[in-house]
Amino acid sequence: AALMLALLLPVHGYWREQHIEMRSEDIELKFLPSKQEVRLVHIPKTSGTALHQDATKLGKPMANTETCAYDPVEHCEDCDKWLATMIREPRSHVLSMFFHCTYSHQKVPRLYTRNDTSLSDARRKSLDYKAFDMWLEFFNSDWKLENGYYDCYHPRNMQSRYLTCAESGWTHSHGVGSMEMLKPDLDAAKETLNNMFFFGIKEEYHTSLCLYAYQSTGDFPESCECGFKGKELKSSEALHGIPPHSTDDLNAKQIKQIDALTGVDVQLYQYATALFWERVAFAEARSGKKISQC
């Protein structure tokens, strides 16, 4: 059976419609054995914390690890065959990384003290985005390993790095262990994503959670179905004490600098989004239930 999808995919700041024809026999969804634990390859700032919490509520908990997909440490039994992750639109991902770092780590550029109550919200926001300029310039300049990454996150192609690296610990996932890691192999990242038990898209979190429930239990919760009138499937949200921020506030220079840092991740996100909707369509066809784009 062939399915035709019309997808809206983000490409460098605009949306385009892409028609994808697929055959259901080409789509593979893994279903979780009843007692098998999942290892979450938790890419920071992609709603991994929310997925970890919500999976537990569904009775299908994960081992939550912010380390490489091919981390040699065994975090749970047989976990290397049952990996999950979340993927995020790269511009919003980089902005979120900065805000997390500047509000959580003293080494990251910040132009006012946290306990300064004399500043208006508008002034704080202005200073935050000026500090963001400094942060972007640091990673876009002639960056070298010895420069470090403020002991927080190195933003260059982080999502693709996570899906291709094989070291243990945060040093080689939050940061990088070699200059070669800054431009991960896109095909290798795609292969990792294809082989994972599950992945979701942050911008489609509710649908992602419903798909995780389906792959974990063999059925969609009733609250996932279009037209459901009862109590909705509750989604967790982890704010980490960080103020609201949006890519709508980015200027042209900031957008250009972010795009320079995320060339591989942009392509990975386009691929992941298309594959995600293929999997959702397959699950809907297999189950006979409509859960997306209601």
N, C-alpha and C positions, 0 to 999 in steps of 0.2 A: 504494500500500500504506500502511496506517495502522499506527502503532506506539503502544502504550500503555505509559507509564512511570509507576512510582510512585516519587517522589523525596522525599527528606528534605532540607528546606531550612532553614537557620538564620534565625530571625526574632527579633531583639532578645533573644537569650539562650535561646530555646527552639526545639524542633524541631517542624515540622509536616509532615504528609504531603501532597504535592500530586500529583494525577494529571494528567498532560499527554498529550493526544492530538495526534499530529503525523502529517503525511504526508511520506513520504520525498522526494517531489518538492519539498517546501518547504525541505528542508535542503540546504545547499550546502557542500561541503568543497572547498577548493582543494588542488591537488596541485603540488608544487614541481618546476619544470623542472630537469633534471639539473645545470646549471651556474649556476643562479640562487642568489645569496646572500640571506639573510634578515637584516633588521634587527630586533634585539631592543629593543623599547621597555622598558627595564629599570626597572621601578618598584622602588625600594629595598625590601628586606626582604620580598620575595614569592617567593624561590627563583629569582630571575633568574640569579644567579651559577651555581647548580647546573644550570639548563637550558642556559646558555651552554657549560658544560664538557661536559655530557652530549651535547649536539648535536654538538660537535666529535668526541667519541668515536664517534658514529654516522656520522661522515663527512659531516655536513651542518652546517657551522659557521655561526655568526651574527656579524654586526657588533654588538657589545655597546655600547649607548648608554643612559646614564641621563638622557635628555633627552626633551622633549615628543614626542608622537606625530606632530605636524605641524612638527617641527623643520625649518627651511628648509635646513639644511646637508645636503648629499648624502653620506651615510656609506658608501654602496656603490651600485653601478650598478643603477638601476631599483628601488631598495629601497622606495620609497614604496608600491609595490604588493604588497610582501611583508613585512608587519610581523608581529611576534609579541610576546606579553607573557604575564605570569603575574598572576593575581588572588588576593587573600588575604582571609580573614575579617577584618573591620575591627578588632575588639577585639584580636585577637592581633597584627594588623599594627601598631597604634598602640603596644602594649606593646613589640614588637620594635624599633620605631623608637627609642623612648626608651632601651632598653638599649644599642643600638648607639651612640647619641649620647653617653650618659653614660660609656661605657667607651672612647670614641674621641676625644672632644672636650672640651677643658678648660673651655670656656665653659658647658657644660650643667650643671645643678644636680647636685652630688655632695657627700655629707656625710662622706666620709672619703677619704684619699689612697690611691691604688692600691697603693702599696708598704707600707701599714700591715699588718703580719703579726700584730698583737696581737688582731685581731677574729676572733671565731668566725664560721663560715658563717652561722649564724642571725642574728647581729648585722649582718653585711654585708647580708643579705637584707632585714632590717627597715629599715636605712638606705636601701637602694636604693628601696624602695617609698615611703618618706617623701619622697625626692627626686622620685620619680615624681609624687607629689601636687603638689609645687611646680611641676613642668613642666606638668602638666595645667592647673593654676590659671593659669599664665602665658598659655596659649593660649586658655583659656576666659573670661578676663577681657576687659576692653575693649581688645582687641589692635588695634594700628595698625601700619602698614607700618614706621614709624620704630622700633618696638620690636625689629625683627629676629626671628631664629629660632635664635639661638645658633650661627649658621653651620653648621647641620647639616640637620635636616629640619623642615618645617612640617607637622604631622600632619593639618590640617583637609582632609578629602576628597582626600587625596593621589592616590588611584588614579583618581578621576574627573578630577582636574586633569591628570594625565599624558595621559589619553585625549582631552583637549579643547584643550590649550594648543598654541601655534604658535611659541613663542620658542625661541631657541637657547641652549644653556648651562645649567648647573645652577641659576643664580639664579632662573629661572622654572619649575623643576621640583622641585628640593629645597625651594625657597622659593616666594614668590609675588611677582609684579610689580605687582599691583593688588588692591584689596579685592574686586573683582568675581570674581577667581579663586578666592576662598574657597568660593563656592557654584557649582560648575560646572553646566552644563546636562546633566541626566541623559539626555535623549533623544540629545544629541550624543555623550555617552560610549557609550551603547548602540550607536549607529550606527557609531562607530569600532570597537568590539569586533566587531560583525557583519561589517565589511568587512576585518578582519584575516585574514591567511593562517592564523594559528594563535593560540590562547590556551589556557592551562592554568589549573588551580586548584591552589594550593599544598597544600591539604588532601588532594588526590587526585593527589599528584605522580607516583607510579608510572604511574597510568593516563594522566596528562597526557603523560608522556614517551613512552609507547607510542603515543598518538595522534599526537604529533609525528613519531615514526618512520614511522607509517603515511602521514601526509600528505607526508612527505619522500621516501619510497621506493616508496609504492604498496602496501606490505604490512606486517603486524605482524611484528616479530621473534618467533621461536618462543618465546622466554623470556617474552613477554607473555601467552601463552595460558593460560587456566585449566587447571590440572592438569599444567602443565609441571614435570618433576622434575629438570631439569638446572640449570646455572648460571644464576642469575637475572640479569635486566638490572640492572646496577649503577647505582645513583643516587648522584650526588655530593651532598655536604653541606658548606656553608661556614658555620663557626661564628664566625669573626672574633674568637676569643678572648673571647667573651661567655658568662657563666655561664647555666645553664638558668633559664628563667622560664616561667610559665604563667598563662593567664587564670583558672585555678582559684584563684589567690592574690589576685585582685582583690576589693576590697570594693565595697559597693553605691554609694558615692559615686564611686569611680573608674570604675565601669561607666557611671554616669549621665554623667560628664564625657566619657568616650570617645564615648558615643553622641551627645552634643551636638556633637562634632567631626566625626562621620562619617555624618550623615544621608543624604547623597547616595551615599556609598560603600556603605552598607548596602543600598540599593536596587539599586545596580550589582552587588553581590555576589550578591544573590538572582537577578537576571536572568542573570548570567554562569553561575551554577551550573546553572540550568535549561537554558540553551543548551548548556553543556558536555556534560551527559548526553544531550541530544538528538543531539549530534554523535557521541558515543561509540556510542550505539545505532545510528545510521545507519552508522557505519564497521563495526560488528559485523555488521549485516545485509548490508552490501555485500560484506564479506570472508568471511562465513560462519564467523567465529572469535569466541569469547567471551573478552574480556580484562578484564572488570570485574565487581565484586560476585560473585566466584567462590563 
